[in-house]
Amino acid sequence: MAHLETLPRRRGPPPLQQNRARPDEGGRSTRLTLDQSRSRCLNSERTLILGGGISGLACALRLAGAGRKVTLVEGSDRLGGLGAFFEHEGRTFEKFYHCMLPSDGPLLALLDSLGLTPEIYWKPSTFAYAGAGRIFPLNTPLDLLRFAPLPFADRIRVGLTGLWGRLCSDKGLDDLSTVDWLTRLSGRRAFETFWKPMLEAKFGDRHQDVPALWFWTRFNREKGESKGEVKGYIRGGYKRIIERAAERLRELGVEIRLGESIQSADLDENGSPFVITARGREDAARLLITLPWPGLAQVTGPRLRQAAQVPDWGIDFQGVVNHLLFLKRPLTPHYWLATPESQFPFDGVVETSALTDESDRGTGRHVVYLTKYLHRDDPRFAQPAEEIHRPWFAALQRLFPDLAESDVEAAHTFRAPYVEPVYTRGFLKRRPPEVLVPGKVFLATTAQVYPVVTSWNGSVIQAGRTVDAMLL
Ligand SMILES: Cc1cc2nc3c(=O)[nH]c(=O)nc-3n(C[C@H](O)[C@H](O)[C@H](O)COP(=O)(O)OP(=O)(O)OC[C@H]3O[C@@H](n4cnc5c(N)ncnc54)[C@H](O)[C@@H]3O)c2cc1C
């Protein structure tokens, strides 16, 4: 009933306020009639959600919860998108490392609505930096003072930069480059030695134009966090979230169709939306598109492209290669070890077993992701897994000389071509809108999440904004 007032005016029932009867006036039977008429009206108005990652799932939960008739179409054979999982020895693991932060309020609220709060657990999380042949923990001011790769004066400047980044306002930072901002705050030498390798690790040679607002958000993501540096995981892994969400959607009457790739999304000559899949053409009252932006740009038909008010169809995306190692021993106590120096073929060693219970990964099993952000045109996207494993493992052994091949239980390589936009200055103005065609085609995708960090939480926030725009 809560969303009754947001129904379309012409075809829906009268606004809630005008019809709400007090219980002593027979309100119960009045509400029943309204619900029935609402359901009849909505059944003829199906929304087709394209994409079954967290954006599609969160949109479907919100829309179906508001009484809309929803069909969700996913191209792969599993829900979950970048949070999808695979099986190993009777357990499931994410293809790409995933965890939650205490500041992920909207995501945590969604999980709570699915009854999953008791399953989430939190563990302290630490960061380290591999430089000058050593591993330096970097979690406290004292750690920074001991950070030998930087001259002492630069350590102070880097520390003050972090402090200022948390105190200053974000005003004007979308139009300023991170390079200029951090160079101004930390000095050229500290920028080149400390910040630049981390920026390059994420965006390669396209780091030059990344807006300072992108970096500022990272400084501030955990600000004011009473739990300190902790990260969260869920018992049973992200599979648990995905399966619980799918179960709730089915309870709400949502039709979920897997393995149906959208080949085209367009408007017909009357301006009504339709999609084309291997099953043929399918009409819908509304489309809600959650595909990654470059994929969406590829399948958008000519009428939709012309009708949609989009500032920039050409937003490019960064991809990622994750080489996952199941090890019989731990590497470090740190969740994240940054390896930005060029001698390493990967940018980070992400030891997710620092955050997870043995019941979720297996007794004595340690889980390490070697991660490298790359554009999808990079040859490493097409390289056989073995050609990734050999040099990457050899580089890992340079960091951990006592690590042996016999410590590896299994290795898997996963690649994602579309992870997040290659941000450029002024990105706020390039961000695609929630409404592509009023009343007909809507968008909830990663390209809109900025300046919030690309994450499940960011996608849940965006899903809320888009569904609100739909229900207006
Ligand atoms: C290495 C890595 C680590 C990460 N770590 C974290 C983390 O720790 N915490 C966190 O919160 N987030 C993390 N993220 C980010 C998070 O995974 C994403 O922000 C989020 O999953 C994006 O969700 P989405 O639904 O918008 O997009 P996606 O997950 O990309 O989902 C899009 C869906 O659309 C489907 N699709 C695409 N094309 C078509 C088509 N033509 N037809 C039909 N379906 C189609 C895809 O199969 C997919 O299921 C990480 C991401 C990566 C890559």
PDBQT file of the ligand as one rigid body, heavy atoms in Angstrom, charges set to zero:
ROOT
HETATM    1  C1  LIG A 501      37.771  -7.649  -8.872  1.00  0.00    +0.000 C 
HETATM    2  C2  LIG A 501      36.549  -6.999  -8.298  1.00  0.00    +0.000 A 
HETATM    3  C3  LIG A 501      36.443  -6.815  -6.930  1.00  0.00    +0.000 A 
HETATM    4  C4  LIG A 501      35.319  -6.210  -6.385  1.00  0.00    +0.000 A 
HETATM    5  N1  LIG A 501      35.232  -6.098  -5.032  1.00  0.00    +0.000 NA
HETATM    6  C5  LIG A 501      34.098  -5.631  -4.493  1.00  0.00    +0.000 A 
HETATM    7  C6  LIG A 501      33.913  -5.654  -3.088  1.00  0.00    +0.000 A 
HETATM    8  O1  LIG A 501      34.771  -6.094  -2.335  1.00  0.00    +0.000 OA
HETATM    9  N2  LIG A 501      32.749  -5.162  -2.583  1.00  0.00    +0.000 N 
HETATM   10  C7  LIG A 501      31.768  -4.665  -3.404  1.00  0.00    +0.000 A 
HETATM   11  O2  LIG A 501      30.712  -4.263  -2.894  1.00  0.00    +0.000 OA
HETATM   12  N3  LIG A 501      31.920  -4.627  -4.745  1.00  0.00    +0.000 NA
HETATM   13  C8  LIG A 501      33.049  -5.094  -5.305  1.00  0.00    +0.000 A 
HETATM   14  N4  LIG A 501      33.207  -5.081  -6.662  1.00  0.00    +0.000 N 
HETATM   15  C9  LIG A 501      32.273  -4.304  -7.502  1.00  0.00    +0.000 C 
HETATM   16  C10 LIG A 501      30.960  -5.002  -7.736  1.00  0.00    +0.000 C 
HETATM   17  O3  LIG A 501      31.155  -6.331  -8.115  1.00  0.00    +0.000 OA
HETATM   18  C11 LIG A 501      30.196  -4.277  -8.846  1.00  0.00    +0.000 C 
HETATM   19  O4  LIG A 501      30.168  -2.905  -8.582  1.00  0.00    +0.000 OA
HETATM   20  C12 LIG A 501      28.766  -4.770  -8.959  1.00  0.00    +0.000 C 
HETATM   21  O5  LIG A 501      28.742  -6.171  -8.980  1.00  0.00    +0.000 OA
HETATM   22  C13 LIG A 501      28.112  -4.223 -10.222  1.00  0.00    +0.000 C 
HETATM   23  O6  LIG A 501      26.842  -4.808 -10.333  1.00  0.00    +0.000 OA
HETATM   24  P1  LIG A 501      25.925  -4.619 -11.618  1.00  0.00    +0.000 P 
HETATM   25  O7  LIG A 501      24.736  -5.450 -11.429  1.00  0.00    +0.000 OA
HETATM   26  O8  LIG A 501      25.735  -3.163 -11.868  1.00  0.00    +0.000 OA
HETATM   27  O9  LIG A 501      26.815  -5.119 -12.836  1.00  0.00    +0.000 OA
HETATM   28  P2  LIG A 501      27.288  -6.597 -13.150  1.00  0.00    +0.000 P 
HETATM   29  O10 LIG A 501      27.645  -7.292 -11.907  1.00  0.00    +0.000 OA
HETATM   30  O11 LIG A 501      28.306  -6.456 -14.218  1.00  0.00    +0.000 OA
HETATM   31  O12 LIG A 501      25.978  -7.298 -13.720  1.00  0.00    +0.000 OA
HETATM   32  C14 LIG A 501      25.507  -7.080 -15.019  1.00  0.00    +0.000 C 
HETATM   33  C15 LIG A 501      24.724  -8.307 -15.434  1.00  0.00    +0.000 C 
HETATM   34  O13 LIG A 501      24.221  -8.101 -16.753  1.00  0.00    +0.000 OA
HETATM   35  C16 LIG A 501      24.401  -9.296 -17.482  1.00  0.00    +0.000 C 
HETATM   36  N5  LIG A 501      24.465  -8.971 -18.907  1.00  0.00    +0.000 N 
HETATM   37  C17 LIG A 501      25.438  -8.308 -19.560  1.00  0.00    +0.000 A 
HETATM   38  N6  LIG A 501      25.146  -8.201 -20.860  1.00  0.00    +0.000 NA
HETATM   39  C18 LIG A 501      23.954  -8.804 -21.029  1.00  0.00    +0.000 A 
HETATM   40  C19 LIG A 501      23.106  -9.009 -22.153  1.00  0.00    +0.000 A 
HETATM   41  N7  LIG A 501      23.428  -8.569 -23.385  1.00  0.00    +0.000 N 
HETATM   42  N8  LIG A 501      21.936  -9.671 -21.955  1.00  0.00    +0.000 NA
HETATM   43  C20 LIG A 501      21.567 -10.108 -20.716  1.00  0.00    +0.000 A 
HETATM   44  N9  LIG A 501      22.331  -9.937 -19.630  1.00  0.00    +0.000 NA
HETATM   45  C21 LIG A 501      23.510  -9.293 -19.778  1.00  0.00    +0.000 A 
HETATM   46  C22 LIG A 501      25.701  -9.866 -16.956  1.00  0.00    +0.000 C 
HETATM   47  O14 LIG A 501      25.801 -11.257 -17.237  1.00  0.00    +0.000 OA
HETATM   48  C23 LIG A 501      25.585  -9.557 -15.480  1.00  0.00    +0.000 C 
HETATM   49  O15 LIG A 501      24.966 -10.595 -14.766  1.00  0.00    +0.000 OA
HETATM   50  C24 LIG A 501      34.293  -5.730  -7.230  1.00  0.00    +0.000 A 
HETATM   51  C25 LIG A 501      34.387  -5.931  -8.613  1.00  0.00    +0.000 A 
HETATM   52  C26 LIG A 501      35.495  -6.573  -9.141  1.00  0.00    +0.000 A 
HETATM   53  C27 LIG A 501      35.560  -6.828 -10.616  1.00  0.00    +0.000 C 
ENDROOT
TORSDOF 0
